[in-house]
Amino acid sequence: MNRLPNSILCLVAGSALAVLVAAACAQSAAAPPELTLERGVLESENGVVVSAYPHASRAGAETLRAGGNAVDAAIATGLALAVTHPAAGNIGGGGFMVIRFPDGASTVIDFREKAPLRAHPEMFVGEDGEYSFQIHHRSHLAVGVPGTVAGFALAHERYGRASWRDLVDPSVVLARDGFEVSERLARSLEGRLEAFRDYPATHAQFSRDGEPYRPGEMLVQSDLAGTLERIRDQGRDGFYAGVTARLLAEEMVRGGGWITEEDLARYEAIEREPVTGTYRGYEIISMAPPSSGGTALVAMLNVLEGLDVAAMGAGSPEHAHHLIEAMRRAFRDRAMFLADADFADVPVERLTSKAYADELRATIQAEAASTSAPGDIAGEPGWESSETTHYSVVDGDGMAVSVTYTLEGGYGSYITVPGAGFLLNNEMGDFNGRPGLTDERGLIGTEPNLARPEQRMLSSMTPTILARDGELVAVIGSPGGRTIINTVLQIVVNLVDFGQSPEEAIASRRLHHQWLPDVVRMEDGYMTESDAAKLAAMGHEISWGRGQGIAHCVFVDPELGMLIGVPDPRDSDGTAAGY
């Protein structure tokens, strides 16, 4: 009997083992773990997406499961929200994307809308000299040049790895085949139905032959599917040129708007350096101007860092007082200095410095409220709606993406482009309304944020990533107009100062102060009546109200090595998806 040498036998055995291992790996690659969706907290080893609607979270998580990275998943999620969350998800609006790579480097994508070429600082000043945006806020004149598609295309070009077609296809299917209307969406659409009658294309798209959609019914958006198909097949040119651009420009002419095909062709998203800071050893990575969010967030954290916040106790009068005073000062500086840095000299470095925070902290009295008055600055801020949406993504390699984007008001301008099926924003109101006018209601008229051709309007969106010792800690953000910044602030403080769990940090009650009007807005249940009385005795005027923000976030459990997706319990449709 012929015997093979031991070396050959080992080689054969090794080869056989290699084949078995390769086969097992191939089988594993062909069948990754099952996808899980949760309306509550979700733990996952491989990747998590948390967004306002389950279809969107699923689209993002399926992208991760198929081998895409966090940027790919963020694009798929955002496009799916444009179908399923018409109040804020969009291709007719704009926003911001913050990216942290596995090696700790970071960048941001700015796809904020721009003013059209015809824009000027007094475009919303009436014949009587008064600011008149509220008259125009649902008009074609209120629409800024949309940025979402350009932003997603730029992010994909530079940092994506899946095919563009695969990222757009889920949204095409949702629009073409329809999806079940949730109870929340049904209520939202029914509440706007009468107002939509003044916008025929919108009324037709979001009603069932004039009747409101009921929960469980299928919402099909064929015109939107056609637009998404053009985006899928032609990339950014499927929106900013050709059929879609022509349809949008024609609607502008019909309604007296100022956006032209030239405005669309000229629009560019831009990659910027993030605003960064530190808080008690944690690294803060957030959005740069034209968002005020990152600058104000870091400024407030710098002020709080010099105080023993933990010793104050979460939600105590002392804690609330110092939060309010930090907010007051950051929002005053927001009104004075923040704008599109391509058009104004924005002193971000100074505003986010520890030395400047020392100056601000020294002006806070321990037991007495400061005052806010228009005379504090020479200047009128635009109106900002709470109808925005935020979502968070982390992939299995540790790449993290935080995205906040918006149409501005709920359903934007209410204008759906006929034949194209998407709603247009009403972002022009985020420019300061009239040069030189600041009043106690919170209108601001400072120079930096006045409307100019191709300038991006100021925003409060604050997509943020938290890290420590080179490791990812959390992906945070929220909708809520100007309350966004303070919502993100309090989540960070809850985690860092009070050691709250991710679920507690998101669910905890919140407050808001924005310099003007000089009123503290508190969520019901933020503090007891007796504690509120103590805070009022310090000189704070308190207004109680409904929920503040909807923070759909992802956290990292370093001990277990798990990703934790936490939808905000304030949102009945918020969903975490992972595998």
N, C-alpha and C positions, 0 to 999 in steps of 0.2 A: 504494500500500500504506500503510495506516494504521500509524503507529508510536506506541508509548506513550512518554511522557516517561521519561527516565532515572530520575527519582525514583520513578515508579510501578513501572518494571522492578525497581528495587532493592527496593521494598516487596514485590513479588510473589516475587522470589527469596528475600528474607529470610523471607517467610511459608512458602515451600516448605521452606527449610532448617529453620525452626522446627518444621514438621510432621514432617520426617525425624528431627530430634533428639528430639521428643516421642515419636515411635514407637519410636525406639531405647531411650529411657528406659523406656517402658512395657514393652518386651520384656525389658529388663534387670530391671525390677521384678518381672515375672512369672516370671523364671527366675534367681533369685540363685545364687551359686556353690554347687556341690555340697557336701553335708555330708561331713566326714571324721571318722572315729573312729580313735583310736590308743591302744593299751595303753602306749605310750611317749610321748616328748615330741612335742607337736603345735604347729606354728607356724601362726598365722592372722592375717589382717588385720581381720576383721570381728567376731569374737566367739568366746569360748571358754568351755566348761563342763568342769570336772574333778570327777568324783565316783567313788563306790565301785563303780558298776555301769554297764555300757554303755547299758542301756535308759534309765536316768535321765539320763546325760549327753546321750544323743540327744534325749530329751524337752526338755531345757533348750536345747540348741543349735537344735533345730527351732523353738522359740519365738522365739529370737533371729532366726533366718533368716526367720521370718514377720512380723517387724517389732516383736516385743516387746522390752522393755528388760531390763536385768540383773535387776531385781526380779521381773519376770514369769518369766524363765528360772529364777530360784532357786526360785520357788513350784512350777513344773512339775517341776523336778528333785526337790525334796523330796517331792512327792506320789508321783512315780514310785518313789522309793526306799522309800516306805511299802509298796509292792507287792513290789518286787524284792529288798529288803534287810531282811527281817523281824527280824533280830537287833538292828537299831538304827534304820533308817528307820522313820518312824512317823506316825500321826495320833493315837496314844494316849499320846504323850510330850510333850516340849517342848524348847526350846532358845533360841538367840539368832541374830539377823541383824545384821551390821554393814554399813552402806551408805555408800559414798563417791560423791558426785555428780561429774559432769564439771567443775564449777566449783570443786571442792576442799572443799565443805561436806560434812558427814557427820552421820549419826544412827545409832541402834541401835534394834532392835525386840526387846523382852524378852517371850518367850512361854514362860518357865520355868513348870513346874507349880507349883501351890499346894497347901497343906495344906487338907483339908476342914474344914468349920466345927466338927466335933467334936474336932479335933486338940488335943493338949496336950503340954507338955514331957516328961511321963513316960509317954507312951503305949506305949513299948517297954521299960518297966522291969518285970521279972517280980516275982512275989511274994517272991522272995529278994532283991530290990533290985538285981539284975544287969541290965545292958543285954541285951535279948533280940531285937534286930532280926534276927539271923541265923536265928532260929527262924521269923520271920514274913516273910523277904525274898521268898518266892514266894507270899505270901498276899494276899488282898484288902485287908488292913489296910495293906499296903505301898504302895498305889497313891495317887499324887497326882493332883489334878484336871488333866487334860491341857490343854496350851496350844498345840499345833502349828497346828491349824486356825484358831484365833483370831489367832495371830501372822501366818500367811500372809494371812488376810483383811484384817488391819489394814495390812500392808505393801502389799497390792494397792490397797486403798482410797486410800491416801495417795500412793503412788509408782508404781503399775503403769500400763500403758497398753493392754495387750491385754485381751480380754474374759476374765472369770473362767472362763467355760465352756470357753474354749480352753485354759486352763491346767490344768484338772482332767481334761479328756477323755482325755489320754494315759494317765493312771493308771487311769481307768475301763476303757479298752481292755485294758491290761496285766492287770488283775485279771479282767475278764470273759472274754477270749479266751485268757489264759495267756501264759507266756513260758518259754523253754527254761532249765532249771535248769543252772547252771554247776557245774563240779567243786567249786569252793569251797563253794557253797551246798549242794550235795548232801552233802558231808562234814559241814558244820555241822548240817544237819537230822538226818542219821543219828546224829550224836553226841548229839543231844538227844532222840531218839525215845523212848527208854525213860522218861526223865523226863516227857515230854509225856503219857504214859499217865495220869498223875494229873489231867490237864486235858483232858477229853474233846473240847471244841470245838477246842482247839489240836492235839491228836493227829489229829483228823479232817482239819483244814485242811492240816497239813504232813506228812501221810503219804498213801500211795496204798493205801487200804484196809488200813491198818496196816503196810504195807511201806515202806521208805525210798525216796524219790525217787532216781533215777539220773541222772547227767549227760545232758543232752539231752532228758529227758522234760519235758512241759509241765505247769507248775504253774498251775492255774486256781483263783481265789478268788472264788466267786460272791457270797458274803455281803459280802465287802469291796467288791466292785464295786457292790453295792446301796448301801452306805454312801457311797461316793465319788460315786455318782449323786445322792444326796440333798445332799451338799456342793456338787456342781456346780450343782444346780438351786435350792438354797435358801441358798447361802452359808454363813456360820458357823452359822446356825440349823439347817442340815442336820446339824450335829453336836451343838450345845449345847441343842437343843430337839427336840420331836417324837419320831419313832420311835427315832432313834439314842440320844438321851438317856434315853428310857424303857428301852431294852434294856440300856444300861450300868448304870442305877440298879437294875434288877431283878437283874442279875448281882451287884451289890454286896450286895444284901439276901440273895441265895442264899448268898454266900460269907462273910458277916460283915464286909464292908467298910463304910466310913463315907461314901463319896461318894453324894450324893443329886442329884436333878434340880435342886434349889435351888443346890447347889454348882456344877453345870454352868452354870446360867443366870447366875450371878453372876461367872463367870470373865471376866476381861478381859486381853488383852495390852496392853502399854504401850510407848510410845515414850520413850526416855531420851536423855540426853546421853552420848556415848561417853567413855571414859577415854582421854586423849591424853597424849603425851609426846614427847620428842625423843631421838635417839641419834646422835651424831656427824653432825648435820645432817639426819638422816632423821626424818620425822614418823611417829609410831606412833599408830594409831587402833584401839582395841580395846574390849572389852565391859566395861560398868560392872556394879557389884553389882545383882543377887545373884550374878553371876559374880565369882569372885576373880581370874579370869584376867588381865584388863586391868591391874588394880592391881598384881598381883604381877609381871607382865611388865615394866611400866614401872619398878617399883622395882628389879628386878634389873638392867635395862639401865642405870639411873642409877648403880648401884654399879660396874658394869663400865666405864662411860664414863670413870671416873677412873683406869683402869689401861691400860697399853699391851698390850692383848690380842693385837694382831697380832704383836708381837715375841715373845710366848710360844710361838707355833706351835700350829696346830690339833691337838688331841688330846694335847698334851704334859702331863706331870704338873703343871707350873705352871699351865697353862690349866685343866685339870680341877679342880685344887684351888680356884682362884678362882671357877670356875663353881659348884662345890659350896657354897662359903661364901656366895655370893650367894643361892643357892637356899635354904640353911638359914635365913637371916634372913628372906627373904620368906615362907617357909612358916610360920615361927613367928608372924609378924605376921598371916598369913592366919588362923591358928587363934585369935588373940586378938581380931581386929577385924572380919573380913569376914562379911557377912550381907546379907540383904535390906534395902536402905537405906530402905524404906518402914516398917520395923519397928525399926531400930537406927540409931544415930548412927555412921556409918562414916566414918572420917577419911581419905577418899581423897586429898584435896589434900595432906595432910601426908605420907602414905605414898608418894606419887608425886613428892615435891619433891626437887630436887637437894640441898638442905641436909640433909634427912634421910638421903639416900644417903651424903653425906659422913660423917655420924655412924656409919652402919653399916660403911662401908668402913674406918674407923679402928679398928674392932674385929677386923679380919681380920689374922691373923698370916701372914706370907709363906710359911712352911714348916711350919706346924703346924695341924692340924685343930682347930676348935672342938668343943665337946661340945653335945649336945642332951639335955635331960632334962625330964620332965613338970613339974618344979618351976619351969621357965622361965616358965610362965604359970599362971594359976589356971583350970583348966578341965578333950570327947571328940569327934574328928571322925567324921562318918559314913563308912561304907564307900563307895568310888566304884569302879565297874566301868570297864574299858577299852572296853566295848562301846558306843561312840558312833560317829557318823559325821560327817565334815566334807566340804563341797564349796565350790568357788570358781567365781565367774562374773564375766566382764568382757564388756561389749558394745562395739559399734563406736564408740559415742560416748564411751567412757571411764568409764561408770558401772560401779562395782565392788561386788560383794556377796560377803560371807564368811559362811557359815552353818555352825554346829555344832549338831546336835540329837541327842536320845538317848531311849532307853527306860530307861536306867540299866544294869541287868544285861543280858547277852546274852538277847534275847527278853523283856526286862523281867521281869514277874512270872510269865511263862508262861501268863497268863490271857488267852484270847481271848474277846471278848464274843460269846456265842451269838447267831446271827442277824445280827450286825454285822460279824464277820470281822476285827476288828483287835485286836492285842495291847495290853495295858495295861502301863504303866511300873511300876517299883518304886522310885520316887524318894524315898519318905519316909525311907529310910536315909541320905540326904544331910543330914538334920538332925543336929545333935549328939545323941548317944544318951541321955545322962543328965546332968542338971545337976551340975557340979562334978567330973566324972570325966575325968582325963587320964592316959593310961598310955604306957609305952614302945613299945607296939605301934602307936601312932598314933591311938588314940581320944581325942577332944577333947570337953570338956563346958562350954565357955565360953557365956556368956549370949546373945550376939547371934544365934546360929544354932540356938536351940532351937525345936521345933515349936510353932507357934501357929496359930489359925484364919486361913486365907487368906494366911499367910506363904509366900514362895517360898524353897525350900531353897537353901543355898549350892552353887555349882557351880565347877568348874575349867575349863569350856569357854572357849576363848580365840580366837574368830574375830577375825582381825586384818588390817588393811590398812596397807601401808607406802607412803609417798610421799616425794618430795624436790623441793624448789624448785617446789612446786605441781603436780608431775606424778606420776601413779600409778607405783609401782614393783612392788608385789607384793600378792597376796591369799593369806593364809596361815591355816592352822588344822590341827587334828588331833583324832582321838579319843585315848583313853588314860587316862581318869580323871585323877588328879592329875598324871600325867606330861605331860598336854596342855600345861600352862604351860611346862614346861622344854623340850618339843619345839619349840614356837614360838620360845622364846628362842634355842635353838641354830641354828635356821634363819636368824634375823635376824643373829646373830653370824657365821655362815658367810658370809652375803652381804656384810655390811658390813665386818667386820674381816679376813676371810681372802680376800675377793674371789672366792669360789667361784662357778661358774656355777650357774644355777637347778637343773640336774640334779644337780650335785655337792652343793649345799646341802641338797637333799632326801634324797639317798642316804647322806650321811655318817652314821657311827655316832653314837649318842646315849647320854647318861647321865642319871640322875635322882637327886635327893635331896629329901626333903620334910620335913626337920626331925626328925620321928619316924615310923617307927623310924629310928635313926641309922645308916643303911646306904646306901651308894652302889650303885645298880643300873646296870650297864653292859651295853650290847649287846655280844654276842660280836664281837670284832675292833675294839673301840673303841681299844685301845692294846695295845702289846706286853706280854709278861709282865714284862720288866725295868722298863718304865715303870710298870706296875701295882704292882710291888714298891716303887718309889720313892714312889708315892702312898700305899701302905699304911704306909710308914715315917713318913709325916707324921701318921699316926693315923687314916686313913680305912679303914673296913671296906667291902670290895668284894664285891658279889654279881653274878655274871655271868648273863645270861639272853637270851631271844629278843628279837625286834624291839620297838622302842618307837615307838608312834605310826604313823599312816598319813596323811601330810600331802599331800592332793590340792590343789595350788596353781596359781596363774596368775601369771606374771611379764610384765613389759614390757621389750622390747628397744628402748631409746630411739634407737639408731642406725638400726635397720632399720624402726622403727615397727611392730613385730610383737608380737602377743600370744603368749606361750609357755605352753602348758598342760603341767604336769608331774605325772602320777600318781605316787604313791609306789611305788617298786619292791617294797616290802614287801607290797603288795596285788596278788594275781594278777588280780583283776577290775577294778581301778581303770582308768578310761578317760577320756581327754580327747576332747572333741568340739568341732568348730568348722567354719567355712566361709569 
